[in-house]
Amino acid sequence: MSLKRSAIAAIATPILTLLACLSVPAQASPPLPWVASWTASAHGPYPVGNPTAQPELKYAIPSADTGLSDQSVRLIVRPDIWGQRTRIRLSNAFGTKPVTFDGAYVGLQSSGSAVVPRTNRPVTFAGKASVTVPPGQSVLSDAVLLPWVKNPTDPMLANRKLAVSFHVAGDSGPITWHAKALTTSYLSGPHTGKHGAEETETGFPFSTTSWYFLDEVDMTAPYAGTIVTFGDSITDGTASTLNGDDRWPDVFSRRLHAALGNRYSVVNEGIGGNRVIGPADYAKNPFPGGPSSLDRLQRDVFSLPNVSALIWLEGINDFGTGNETPERVAEGVREGVKQLRARIPGIKIYMGTLTSAVNSTNGSYGTPANEEKRLAYNNFIRTSGIFDGVVDFDAVTRDPKTGELKAEYQPNSSTGGPGDKLHPNRAGYAAMGQAIDLAPLRK
């Protein structure tokens, strides 16, 4: 071989080797797992529920029986963690007819009902822009790429809010909703068509403090687990500030992220008025507190991705409106714990003690008889040994001299006034969120 041919061969060999390597398909990285990043328990047909600071809705929803009618909603939610892919779940759990959704989008909220330009992304369902959900069922969307989420751990994304928009084709009938959003969302007028693709606020003139049909937003995350906070109005956030995101789960979440980054996502499955064991036959006789905690475990806990822990605070409504005994409520909790451990092996369950209702101005909650029940039930929580840990919310919010909520935790932070001595205010929720020991979650 001549020197010239040798030189050509020397050059060609690595090039051919490179081309051969490029011709072999690269091993695709496995998709990141899903984690629940925001939830709101679907608890009943509108208007059955306990909303806070709700505007007059007669122009946006003229008839509860007709529901939404050829109109769009833009729901504002705060993902607890962000990912580069998201998906949403729409629920028709309490509907009486199939509901068709289309024109769905997710984008980064700018202000009010406006979306940051070029962040609004279309949502599909099994590859189609439209989906019909039968009564009693729900549907997960396809994954939606969020190209503007360059780094999910970017602190500039923390606590930003997602605008989830969709259109209801025709009449929805009874609306599955979450009444107490404590967050302002937006609706178009009836018979005004699709507005989800719009970035401006023009198409959404009406405001609401509730969420409709949407009950879950998931994000992809490399190593996160879902922590579910589960309970009644004191988890749902009654008397905290509107749009303040200062319920006790929100305070706990911010502490957890400061300590452990995005190792966990914290979601809220509280319902104002909810009970552990009542009422019976909710579907036929809905009441504002929604189905019992035992009846909603499947939808609100078991169906969520990668649940690793649950913090449960519930029971005061079983006494205040349900007239139950501590023993019966305790048995309900035991049954719930049994189901949780059977369905989610390895789950960590933390139970919160009930905060004081002494001298409450809300119905019969503040009676001496209910206080006796609360104390007996709290004793069960502290001594039963069936939980992985106990969060003593009672100890950090009760005035030992009066037995009431501490005076500084009483004035209502959302609607003003002296409060009802049942629901803590912003300061009280801050104390509760600070009371949760993070050490077990570091393991």
Backbone hydrogen bonds in HBPLUS format (Angstrom, degrees):
<---DONOR---> <-ACCEPTOR-->    atom                        ^
c    i                          cat <-CA-CA->   ^        H-A-AA   ^      H-
h    n   atom  resd res      DA  || num        DHA   H-A  angle D-A-AA Bond
n    s   type  num  typ     dist DA aas  dist angle  dist       angle   num
A0006-SER N   A0002-SER O   2.98 MM   4  6.27 158.0  2.03 152.5 159.1     1
A0007-ALA N   A0003-LEU O   3.03 MM   4  6.24 151.5  2.11 144.7 151.6     2
A0008-ILE N   A0004-LYS O   3.10 MM   4  6.42 154.8  2.16 146.3 153.1     3
A0009-ALA N   A0005-ARG O   2.92 MM   4  6.16 162.9  1.95 153.4 157.8     4
A0010-ALA N   A0006-SER O   2.95 MM   4  6.12 154.4  2.01 145.0 151.9     5
A0011-ILE N   A0007-ALA O   3.11 MM   4  6.37 145.3  2.23 142.0 150.5     6
A0012-ALA N   A0008-ILE O   2.83 MM   4  6.05 160.3  1.87 153.2 159.4     7
A0013-THR N   A0009-ALA O   3.03 MM   4  6.02 161.4  2.06 153.9 155.8     8
A0016-LEU N   A0012-ALA O   2.88 MM   4  6.09 164.1  1.90 164.3 167.8     9
A0017-THR N   A0013-THR O   2.96 MM   4  6.17 157.5  2.01 151.7 158.6    10
A0018-LEU N   A0014-PRO O   2.93 MM   4  6.06 153.8  2.00 141.0 147.7    11
A0019-LEU N   A0015-ILE O   2.90 MM   4  6.22 159.1  1.95 150.7 156.3    12
A0020-ALA N   A0016-LEU O   2.88 MM   4  6.08 152.7  1.95 145.9 153.5    13
A0021-CYS N   A0017-THR O   3.01 MM   4  6.29 152.1  2.09 144.3 151.5    14
A0022-LEU N   A0018-LEU O   2.93 MM   4  6.23 153.4  2.00 148.3 156.1    15
A0023-SER N   A0019-LEU O   3.00 MM   4  6.20 133.6  2.22 140.0 151.6    16
A0023-SER N   A0020-ALA O   3.24 MM   3  5.17 131.6  2.49  91.0 103.7    17
A0024-VAL N   A0021-CYS O   3.25 MM   3  5.56 154.6  2.32 105.8 112.9    18
A0221-ALA N   A0033-PRO O   3.03 MM 188  6.01 157.3  2.08 164.4 171.4    19
A0035-VAL N   A0219-MET O   2.86 MM 184  5.59 144.6  1.99 156.7 168.0    20
A0219-MET N   A0035-VAL O   2.98 MM 184  5.59 160.3  2.01 161.3 166.2    21
A0037-SER N   A0217-VAL O   2.88 MM 180  5.76 160.4  1.92 150.2 156.4    22
A0080-ASP N   A0037-SER O   2.70 MM  43  5.02 163.0  1.73 136.2 142.2    23
A0038-TRP N   A0217-VAL O   3.12 MM 179  5.09 136.2  2.32 151.4 148.9    24
A0217-VAL N   A0038-TRP O   2.87 MM 179  5.09 152.1  1.95 152.4 149.4    25
A0040-ALA N   A0215-ASP O   3.35 MM 175  4.88 154.2  2.42 113.9 113.6    26
A0043-HIS N   A0177-TRP O   3.24 MM 134  6.46 161.5  2.27 159.8 160.0    27
A0177-TRP N   A0044-GLY O   3.20 MM 133  6.14 158.2  2.25 166.9 172.7    28
A0048-VAL N   A0045-PRO O   2.86 MM   3  5.80 151.9  1.94 143.7 142.6    29
A0046-TYR N   A0175-ILE O   2.78 MM 129  5.29 156.9  1.83 149.3 156.4    30
A0060-ALA N   A0057-LEU O   3.13 MM   3  5.21 123.2  2.47  99.3 113.7    31
A0061-ILE N   A0057-LEU O   2.72 MM   4  5.66 169.9  1.73 166.9 169.5    32
A0067-GLY N   A0063-SER O   2.83 MM   4  5.90 154.6  1.90 145.2 153.4    33
A0173-GLY N   A0066-THR O   2.89 MM 107  4.59 155.4  1.95 134.3 126.1    34
A0172-SER N   A0068-LEU O   2.82 MM 104  5.35 150.4  1.90 156.3 165.4    35
A0191-HIS N   A0069-SER O   2.77 MM 122  5.89 171.8  1.78 161.5 162.3    36
A0070-ASP N   A0170-GLY O   2.78 MM 100  4.79 149.9  1.87 139.9 136.5    37
A0192-THR N   A0070-ASP O   3.05 MM 122  6.32 122.3  2.39 150.7 164.3    38
A0193-GLY N   A0070-ASP O   2.96 MM 123  5.29 152.6  2.04 145.8 140.9    39
A0168-VAL N   A0071-GLN O   2.90 MM  97  5.64 167.8  1.92 158.2 159.9    40
A0188-SER N   A0072-SER O   2.86 MM 116  5.33 161.3  1.90 161.1 158.2    41
A0073-VAL N   A0166-PHE O   2.96 MM  93  5.77 156.9  2.02 163.6 170.5    42
A0166-PHE N   A0073-VAL O   3.14 MM  93  5.77 148.7  2.24 150.0 157.9    43
A0074-ARG N   A0186-TYR O   2.78 MM 112  5.08 167.8  1.79 148.5 148.3    44
A0186-TYR N   A0074-ARG O   2.94 MM 112  5.08 162.3  1.97 144.2 148.9    45
A0075-LEU N   A0164-VAL O   2.78 MM  89  5.09 161.7  1.81 152.7 146.5    46
A0164-VAL N   A0075-LEU O   2.84 MM  89  5.09 170.8  1.85 153.8 154.6    47
A0077-VAL N   A0162-LEU O   2.99 MM  85  5.35 167.1  2.01 154.9 158.8    48
A0162-LEU N   A0077-VAL O   2.72 MM  85  5.35 152.7  1.79 162.6 168.8    49
A0146-LEU N   A0084-GLN O   2.89 MM  62  5.13 164.8  1.92 142.0 140.5    50
A0220-THR N   A0085-ARG O   3.14 MM 135  5.66 143.4  2.28 151.8 152.0    51
A0086-THR N   A0144-VAL O   2.96 MM  58  5.19 151.7  2.04 136.5 145.1    52
A0144-VAL N   A0086-THR O   2.70 MM  58  5.19 154.5  1.77 155.2 163.2    53
A0087-ARG N   A0218-ASP O   3.22 MM 131  5.35 145.1  2.34 133.4 135.5    54
A0218-ASP N   A0087-ARG O   2.94 MM 131  5.35 164.9  1.96 153.8 158.8    55
A0141-SER N   A0088-ILE O   2.85 MM  53  5.46 154.4  1.91 160.8 168.7    56
A0089-ARG N   A0216-GLU O   2.91 MM 127  5.06 148.7  2.01 149.2 145.5    57
A0215-ASP N   A0089-ARG O   3.20 MM 126  6.05 165.0  2.22 155.7 159.6    58
A0090-LEU N   A0139-VAL O   2.98 MM  49  5.48 154.7  2.05 156.5 158.3    59
A0139-VAL N   A0090-LEU O   2.91 MM  49  5.48 149.5  2.00 148.8 158.8    60
A0091-SER N   A0213-PHE O   2.64 MM 122  5.02 171.8  1.65 149.6 152.2    61
A0092-ASN N   A0137-GLN O   2.81 MM  45  5.45 163.5  1.83 160.5 166.2    62
A0095-GLY N   A0092-ASN O   3.17 MM   3  5.19 171.4  2.18 111.5 112.8    63
A0136-GLY N   A0092-ASN O   2.81 MM  44  5.54 153.8  1.87 145.9 137.8    64
A0099-VAL N   A0133-VAL O   3.02 MM  34  5.31 158.6  2.07 138.2 141.9    65
A0133-VAL N   A0099-VAL O   2.78 MM  34  5.31 162.6  1.81 152.8 152.1    66
A0169-ALA N   A0100-THR O   2.98 MM  69  5.50 164.2  2.01 152.8 157.3    67
A0101-PHE N   A0131-VAL O   2.81 MM  30  5.46 162.0  1.84 168.7 167.8    68
A0131-VAL N   A0101-PHE O   2.92 MM  30  5.46 154.6  1.99 156.0 163.5    69
A0102-ASP N   A0167-HIS O   3.03 MM  65  5.30 155.8  2.09 143.9 150.5    70
A0167-HIS N   A0102-ASP O   2.80 MM  65  5.30 162.2  1.83 171.7 168.2    71
A0123-VAL N   A0104-ALA O   2.87 MM  19  5.16 152.8  1.94 137.9 133.3    72
A0105-TYR N   A0165-SER O   2.83 MM  60  5.12 152.4  1.90 138.3 143.5    73
A0165-SER N   A0105-TYR O   2.85 MM  60  5.12 167.6  1.87 152.0 156.1    74
A0106-VAL N   A0121-ARG O   2.91 MM  15  5.31 150.5  2.00 144.4 153.2    75
A0121-ARG N   A0106-VAL O   2.74 MM  15  5.31 167.0  1.76 144.1 147.3    76
A0107-GLY N   A0163-ALA O   2.99 MM  56  5.20 149.3  2.08 139.4 149.1    77
A0163-ALA N   A0107-GLY O   2.70 MM  56  5.20 174.8  1.70 162.4 164.0    78
A0116-VAL N   A0108-LEU O   2.79 MM   8  5.59 168.6  1.81 169.0 172.9    79
A0109-GLN N   A0161-LYS O   2.89 MM  52  5.58 165.7  1.91 148.5 151.4    80
A0110-SER N   A0114-ALA O   2.85 MM   4  5.41 174.1  1.85 137.1 136.7    81
A0114-ALA N   A0111-SER O   2.96 MM   3  5.46 157.8  2.01 143.4 142.8    82
A0115-VAL N   A0199-GLU O   2.77 MM  84  4.80 167.3  1.79 144.2 148.0    83
A0119-THR N   A0116-VAL O   3.17 MM   3  5.83 144.2  2.30 147.7 144.5    84
A0142-ASP N   A0124-THR O   2.82 MM  18  5.63 176.2  1.82 150.9 151.0    85
A0125-PHE N   A0128-LYS O   2.70 MM   3  5.15 159.9  1.74 148.4 154.6    86
A0128-LYS N   A0125-PHE O   3.02 MM   3  5.15 165.0  2.05 109.0 113.4    87
A0137-GLN N   A0134-PRO O   3.24 MM   3  5.71 151.2  2.33 138.6 136.9    88
A0149-VAL N   A0146-LEU O   2.92 MM   3  5.62 167.2  1.93 124.8 128.9    89
A0154-ASP N   A0151-ASN O   2.89 MM   3  5.36 165.5  1.91 125.9 127.6    90
A0157-LEU N   A0154-ASP O   2.91 MM   3  5.64 163.9  1.94 124.0 129.1    91
A0160-ARG N   A0157-LEU O   2.97 MM   3  5.39 164.6  1.99 134.5 134.2    92
A0213-PHE N   A0176-THR O   2.74 MM  37  5.20 161.1  1.77 154.3 159.3    93
A0178-HIS N   A0211-TRP O   2.83 MM  33  5.17 158.3  1.87 151.3 153.5    94
A0211-TRP N   A0178-HIS O   3.03 MM  33  5.17 166.3  2.05 149.6 152.9    95
A0181-ALA N   A0179-ALA O   3.15 MM   2  5.99 131.4  2.40 104.3  91.1    96
A0181-ALA N   A0209-THR O   3.04 MM  28  5.46 143.0  2.18 147.0 147.7    97
A0243-ASN N   A0182-LEU O   2.81 MM  61  5.94 173.1  1.81 148.3 147.5    98
A0185-SER N   A0208-THR O   2.84 MM  23  5.29 165.6  1.86 155.0 160.0    99
A0208-THR N   A0185-SER O   2.97 MM  23  5.29 144.9  2.10 136.9 137.0   100
A0187-LEU N   A0206-PHE O   2.81 MM  19  5.11 155.1  1.87 140.3 146.0   101
A0206-PHE N   A0187-LEU O   3.11 MM  19  5.11 159.0  2.16 167.1 160.6   102
A0198-GLU N   A0195-HIS O   3.05 MM   3  5.57 153.9  2.12 116.6 124.5   103
A0204-PHE N   A0201-GLU O   3.15 MM   3  5.69 166.5  2.17 121.1 125.4   104
A0214-LEU N   A0212-TYR O   2.69 MM   2  5.57 141.1  1.83  93.7  92.2   105
A0225-GLY N   A0263-ARG O   3.06 MM  38  6.64 138.0  2.25 136.0 144.9   106
A0265-SER N   A0225-GLY O   2.82 MM  40  6.14 154.7  1.88 158.9 162.4   107
A0226-THR N   A0306-ASN O   2.67 MM  80  5.64 174.3  1.67 149.3 150.0   108
A0308-SER N   A0226-THR O   2.87 MM  82  5.65 165.3  1.89 146.7 149.6   109
A0227-ILE N   A0265-SER O   2.72 MM  38  5.97 168.9  1.73 168.3 169.3   110
A0267-VAL N   A0227-ILE O   2.94 MM  40  6.30 163.0  1.97 165.9 169.6   111
A0228-VAL N   A0309-ALA O   2.97 MM  81  6.37 159.8  2.01 151.2 148.9   112
A0311-ILE N   A0228-VAL O   2.87 MM  83  6.32 157.9  1.92 156.7 163.2   113
A0229-THR N   A0267-VAL O   2.89 MM  38  6.12 163.1  1.92 162.3 168.0   114
A0269-GLU N   A0229-THR O   2.73 MM  40  5.83 166.0  1.75 170.7 175.5   115
A0230-PHE N   A0311-ILE O   2.86 MM  81  6.05 168.0  1.87 160.8 162.4   116
A0313-LEU N   A0230-PHE O   2.95 MM  83  6.36 160.9  1.99 165.7 172.1   117
A0271-ILE N   A0231-GLY O   3.09 MM  40  6.45 146.4  2.21 123.0 128.8   118
A0235-THR N   A0232-ASP O   3.02 MM   3  5.50 147.9  2.13 112.3 121.7   119
A0236-ASP N   A0232-ASP O   2.84 MM   4  6.07 154.2  1.91 147.2 155.8   120
A0237-GLY N   A0233-SER O   2.74 MM   4  5.82 132.7  1.96 137.7 147.3   121
A0238-THR N   A0233-SER O   3.06 MM   5  5.56 156.3  2.12 148.4 152.5   122
A0240-SER N   A0237-GLY O   2.93 MM   3  5.55 155.4  1.99 148.7 147.3   123
A0413-SER N   A0239-ALA O   2.93 MM 174  5.21 145.9  2.05 138.5 137.7   124
A0244-GLY N   A0241-THR O   3.20 MM   3  5.06 162.2  2.24 117.1 115.7   125
A0250-ASP N   A0247-ARG O   3.01 MM   3  5.23 124.4  2.33 103.2 117.6   126
A0251-VAL N   A0247-ARG O   3.12 MM   4  6.50 158.5  2.17 157.2 163.0   127
A0252-PHE N   A0248-TRP O   2.94 MM   4  6.10 169.3  1.95 156.3 159.2   128
A0253-SER N   A0249-PRO O   2.89 MM   4  5.97 154.6  1.95 139.6 146.9   129
A0254-ARG N   A0250-ASP O   3.07 MM   4  6.35 162.9  2.10 150.6 153.4   130
A0255-ARG N   A0251-VAL O   3.13 MM   4  6.42 159.6  2.17 150.9 156.5   131
A0256-LEU N   A0252-PHE O   2.89 MM   4  6.11 159.1  1.93 152.3 158.7   132
A0257-HIS N   A0253-SER O   2.90 MM   4  6.17 162.0  1.94 158.6 162.3   133
A0258-ALA N   A0254-ARG O   3.05 MM   4  6.14 153.6  2.12 142.3 149.6   134
A0259-ALA N   A0255-ARG O   3.06 MM   4  6.29 143.1  2.20 143.5 153.0   135
A0260-LEU N   A0256-LEU O   2.75 MM   4  5.83 161.7  1.78 156.1 161.7   136
A0261-GLY N   A0257-HIS O   2.83 MM   4  4.35 134.9  2.04 127.1 126.4   137
A0274-ASN N   A0271-ILE O   3.08 MM   3  5.42 160.6  2.12 139.2 136.4   138
A0293-SER N   A0275-ARG O   2.90 MM  18  6.25 153.6  1.97 152.7 161.5   139
A0285-ASN N   A0281-ASP O   3.28 MM   4  6.49 148.4  2.39 144.9 154.0   140
A0285-ASN N   A0282-TYR O   3.09 MM   3  4.96 118.8  2.48  93.4 109.4   141
A0290-GLY N   A0287-PHE O   3.03 MM   3  5.93 172.0  2.03 138.3 139.2   142
A0295-ASP N   A0292-SER O   3.02 MM   3  5.15 121.4  2.38  98.3 113.2   143
A0296-ARG N   A0292-SER O   3.15 MM   4  6.44 129.6  2.42 145.7 159.2   144
A0296-ARG N   A0293-SER O   3.26 MM   3  5.27 140.8  2.42  95.6 106.4   145
A0300-ASP N   A0296-ARG O   2.92 MM   4  5.87 166.8  1.94 159.9 164.3   146
A0301-VAL N   A0297-LEU O   2.87 MM   4  5.22 141.5  2.02 139.0 142.8   147
A0302-PHE N   A0297-LEU O   2.96 MM   5  6.24 158.1  2.01 149.5 156.0   148
A0303-SER N   A0298-GLN O   2.98 MM   5  5.93 134.2  2.19 156.0 163.8   149
A0304-LEU N   A0301-VAL O   3.10 MM   3  5.56 157.1  2.15 114.5 121.5   150
A0348-LYS N   A0308-SER O   3.09 MM  40  6.44 158.7  2.13 137.1 142.2   151
A0310-LEU N   A0348-LYS O   2.87 MM  38  6.34 148.7  1.96 163.1 171.8   152
A0350-TYR N   A0310-LEU O   2.85 MM  40  6.17 170.2  1.86 167.2 170.3   153
A0312-TRP N   A0350-TYR O   2.82 MM  38  6.26 160.3  1.86 164.1 168.6   154
A0352-GLY N   A0312-TRP O   2.74 MM  40  5.93 164.1  1.76 163.8 161.6   155
A0318-ASP N   A0315-GLY O   3.07 MM   3  5.22 129.0  2.34 100.6 114.4   156
A0319-PHE N   A0316-ILE O   3.24 MM   3  5.35 134.6  2.46  95.9 107.3   157
A0320-GLY N   A0316-ILE O   2.85 MM   4  6.04 168.2  1.86 151.3 155.3   158
A0321-THR N   A0317-ASN O   2.99 MM   4  5.46 165.2  2.02 133.4 138.0   159
A0322-GLY N   A0317-ASN O   3.02 MM   5  6.29 143.8  2.15 152.1 159.4   160
A0324-GLU N   A0318-ASP O   2.87 MM   6  5.50 167.4  1.88 148.5 151.0   161
A0329-VAL N   A0325-THR O   3.16 MM   4  6.45 163.7  2.18 155.9 160.2   162
A0330-ALA N   A0326-PRO O   2.87 MM   4  5.98 157.6  1.92 147.1 153.9   163
A0331-GLU N   A0327-GLU O   2.97 MM   4  6.22 149.8  2.07 142.7 150.6   164
A0332-GLY N   A0328-ARG O   3.02 MM   4  6.33 148.0  2.13 141.1 149.7   165
A0333-VAL N   A0329-VAL O   2.97 MM   4  6.35 152.7  2.05 149.8 156.9   166
A0334-ARG N   A0330-ALA O   2.90 MM   4  6.21 158.8  1.95 149.5 155.4   167
A0335-GLU N   A0331-GLU O   2.99 MM   4  6.24 155.1  2.05 145.7 151.9   168
A0336-GLY N   A0332-GLY O   2.93 MM   4  6.23 154.3  1.99 145.5 153.0   169
A0337-VAL N   A0333-VAL O   2.86 MM   4  6.14 161.0  1.90 157.9 162.2   170
A0338-LYS N   A0334-ARG O   2.96 MM   4  6.18 157.6  2.01 146.3 152.7   171
A0339-GLN N   A0335-GLU O   2.97 MM   4  6.27 161.3  2.01 151.8 155.8   172
A0340-LEU N   A0336-GLY O   2.91 MM   4  6.12 161.8  1.94 151.6 157.0   173
A0341-ARG N   A0337-VAL O   2.99 MM   4  6.17 166.1  2.01 154.4 157.1   174
A0342-ALA N   A0338-LYS O   3.07 MM   4  6.21 146.3  2.18 142.5 152.0   175
A0343-ARG N   A0339-GLN O   2.95 MM   4  6.07 156.6  2.01 153.2 158.5   176
A0344-ILE N   A0340-LEU O   2.88 MM   4  5.77 152.4  1.96 148.7 155.8   177
A0347-ILE N   A0344-ILE O   3.07 MM   3  5.69 156.4  2.12 146.1 144.7   178
A0388-ASP N   A0349-ILE O   2.75 MM  39  5.33 148.8  1.85 152.6 162.1   179
A0351-MET N   A0389-GLY O   3.07 MM  38  6.60 152.7  2.15 153.3 152.8   180
A0391-VAL N   A0351-MET O   2.84 MM  40  6.02 160.6  1.88 139.0 145.2   181
A0353-THR N   A0391-VAL O   3.02 MM  38  6.44 153.1  2.09 157.7 161.3   182
A0360-SER N   A0357-ALA O   2.94 MM   3  5.28 144.7  2.07 144.7 137.3   183
A0359-ASN N   A0366-GLY O   3.37 MM   7  4.30 155.1  2.44 118.7 112.6   184
A0361-THR N   A0420-ASP O   3.15 MM  59  5.17 146.4  2.27 124.5 134.6   185
A0365-TYR N   A0362-ASN O   3.20 MM   3  6.10 154.9  2.27 147.7 149.9   186
A0367-THR N   A0364-SER O   3.30 MM   3  5.78 168.5  2.31 123.7 122.9   187
A0371-GLU N   A0367-THR O   3.06 MM   4  6.38 148.2  2.17 147.5 157.2   188
A0372-GLU N   A0368-PRO O   3.02 MM   4  6.30 151.3  2.10 147.8 154.2   189
A0373-LYS N   A0369-ALA O   3.19 MM   4  6.53 153.1  2.26 141.5 148.5   190
A0374-ARG N   A0370-ASN O   2.89 MM   4  6.13 159.1  1.93 147.7 153.4   191
A0375-LEU N   A0371-GLU O   2.97 MM   4  6.18 163.3  2.00 151.8 155.3   192
A0376-ALA N   A0372-GLU O   3.06 MM   4  6.26 159.3  2.10 146.2 151.8   193
A0377-TYR N   A0373-LYS O   2.88 MM   4  6.07 160.5  1.92 153.5 159.3   194
A0378-ASN N   A0374-ARG O   2.85 MM   4  6.05 159.1  1.90 150.9 156.9   195
A0379-ASN N   A0375-LEU O   3.01 MM   4  6.20 145.2  2.14 139.4 148.7   196
A0380-PHE N   A0376-ALA O   3.10 MM   4  6.47 149.2  2.20 142.1 149.9   197
A0381-ILE N   A0377-TYR O   3.01 MM   4  6.40 157.1  2.06 150.2 156.1   198
A0382-ARG N   A0378-ASN O   2.96 MM   4  6.20 161.3  2.00 149.7 154.0   199
A0383-THR N   A0379-ASN O   3.02 MM   4  6.07 141.5  2.18 145.9 155.3   200
A0384-SER N   A0380-PHE O   2.89 MM   4  5.36 141.5  2.04 154.7 155.3   201
A0393-PHE N   A0391-VAL O   2.93 MM   2  5.80 131.5  2.17 108.6  94.1   202
A0397-THR N   A0394-ASP O   3.27 MM   3  5.44 149.5  2.37 103.3 112.0   203
A0398-ARG N   A0394-ASP O   3.07 MM   4  5.80 139.5  2.24 158.2 161.9   204
A0406-LYS N   A0397-THR O   2.86 MM   9  5.91 156.2  1.92 164.0 161.1   205
A0399-ASP N   A0404-GLU O   2.78 MM   5  5.62 172.2  1.79 174.8 176.7   206
A0403-GLY N   A0399-ASP O   2.75 MM   4  5.32 155.4  1.81 164.0 170.0   207
A0409-TYR N   A0406-LYS O   2.84 MM   3  5.34 155.1  1.90 117.2 125.7   208
A0410-GLN N   A0407-ALA O   3.29 MM   3  5.46 168.3  2.30 111.5 113.2   209
A0425-ASN N   A0409-TYR O   3.01 MM  16  5.31 135.0  2.22 130.9 141.1   210
A0412-ASN N   A0417-GLY O   3.15 MM   5  5.68 138.7  2.33 128.1 139.9   211
A0429-TYR N   A0425-ASN O   2.87 MM   4  6.17 162.3  1.90 163.1 167.8   212
A0430-ALA N   A0426-ARG O   2.98 MM   4  6.19 149.2  2.07 144.1 152.9   213
A0431-ALA N   A0427-ALA O   3.10 MM   4  6.42 153.3  2.18 144.1 150.2   214
A0432-MET N   A0428-GLY O   3.02 MM   4  6.36 152.9  2.10 146.0 153.7   215
A0433-GLY N   A0429-TYR O   2.85 MM   4  6.08 164.1  1.87 153.7 157.3   216
A0434-GLN N   A0430-ALA O   3.02 MM   4  6.18 142.1  2.16 142.0 152.0   217
A0435-ALA N   A0432-MET O   3.02 MM   3  5.08 142.4  2.17  99.3 110.7   218
A0441-LEU N   A0438-LEU O   2.99 MM   3  5.43 132.5  2.22 111.8 124.9   219
A0442-ARG N   A0439-ALA O   3.07 MM   3  5.33 155.8  2.13 109.8 117.4   220
